[in-house]
């Protein structure tokens, strides 16, 4: 029996893949030694071990993707695969495919010094049309002859160690049953390997951005990742080329620049910062922000938020910069808007960035992020680490704390119900040294729109959308949080920010069923001490304004990059917002401009024409300046992202 298992086809494919894993790790070591001057000073053995374990997930994804055809050919329940030509064909495909992967891995070891991140599909765009590329490659091959030798040795290793499929044994019935069963078992394992995780621990496959989870410095993601993975993940997601609307950099910066320089006179206020990112918390649901709906009778679903608005700062118009939940942490915490695609899924997701968390740490703040879902969900734990957040608290940490109900508070689908998780959030804040910056991402107002059984008779369906009862429940959970927080010594020294990850697709009123209404979310600043201005202020707010507004208010004295603006120092007639989910939308004054990325297609007065019926293109004096500013934002964003110039340290 032992020999039968040892020499079986499943054992054979596992052993063949093991040889590839060994070669990938050899490439990782070669990469590290080639770039030792970049990593050696700050890399410890424990850090390298952690990086290697993290790298196995990316190696697994690349290996299962690139060897998918080999696995299929190896395990097909056909006698054909035992024939000599078939066996040789499978072996050649195995060696050729993996040799190419090892080649680009080693080649990127040389190239990394110049780019400071792993190559993606964008490299084919960058060098398209370069006639001297062959000469450059030839020079590098000669100067790095030891990589050529290493590649030859690994190819020889794969060829010699490859194990052929076993010959069929009788009875043939057992052979076919075994082969089919093996294929059925290996297939889901291979799919999970390609994803880099299981179907049960995350909602989407890992991206290159996920490498930040395993490193202390963004540069070290180069060690975690491998080049085949980065290329495969960006085949259909290449970086957009930088548009050149303004050839003179000074002209571009004069129109728009994301570089924020502190004012000469600053007042330092080391206030705690707490940011609530509430799932699908659209403006339409908030009664106090919709007093003109239903002939003034609209009450909404958020009585507590309505009461909080009476003591808070908010703006005449407020919009999201997102399309999906995955866009929210970059926009809200790092002032990085969605520009056509989610930041964490595009090639420049491994860029160096600054964020609210990374900057306040320079002032001695403790930083944390809370999300009640599985710790792997949406890759938030990786992004917030990239953004400089020190501690991540997810479902695992909640379940480890027995004070709040444990698994009894699991909603059965996404994670922990909002009320107990917010109470847990408050309790953890009590244990953090001040000043602290903490953010929480809620989840109960998500499909399938359920609420805890004990509230079924309190927050009931109202015959419109099921999400409305969830919004009532989440609003109640907010109230319970503030009831607990008010009793804490840190409460009055804290600024609370409440916003949504994005608006909701469940819209009732016509004014919310178009492009403008579809990105309206609340952006609320609440300062219990009363020191921050309050009330409804004129102007336009957006999620990417949260970071610069808070940094300016607490007296941050260092320059930083943020694509939004400081709402407290920008004249209201100069405030603006951008949303690029499907097509670029640009808001300024009373108008919204829609573009195809290069040319204006529509412009509406969204105040007097909330249903966007009348296209005023070519009829509005402000159109030219709006178009110029939008183009400057797009060019500046893409230029900085494509050159990894998104921090002052890189500027």
Secondary structure, DSSP 8 states (H G I E B T S, - for coil): -HHHHHTSHHHHHHHHHHHHHHHHHHHHHHHHHHTHHHHTTT--HHHHHHHHHHHHHHHHHHHHHHTHHHHHHHH-S-GGGGSHHHHHHHHHHHHHHHHHHHHHHHHHHHHHHHHSS---THHHHHTTT-TTHHHHHHHHHHHTHHHHHHHHHHHHHHHHH--------SSHHHHHHHHHHHHHHHHHHHHHHHHTS-TTT-SS---GGGGGGG-SSGGGHHHH--HHHHHHHTTT--------S-S-HHHHHHH---EE---SS------EEEEEEETT-BGGGBGGG-TTGGGGT--BS-HHHHHHHTTSEEEEEEE-S-SSHHHHHHHHHH----BSS-GGGSGGGGS----HHHHHGGGT-EEEEEESB-TTGGGHHHHHHHTT--EEE-HHHHHH-GGG-GGGGB-SSSBB-HHHHHHHHHHHHHTS-SSEEEEEE--TTSTT----GGGTTTS---SS-THHHHHHHHHHHHHHHHHHHTTSTTGGGEEEEEEESS--S---SGGGSSTTGGGBB-EEEEETTS-S--EEEEEEEETTHHHHHHHHHTT--S-EE-SS--TTTS-GGG-EEEEESSSEEEEETTEEEEESSSSEEEEEETTT-TT-----TTT-TTHHHHHHHHHHHHHHHHHHHHTT--SGGG-
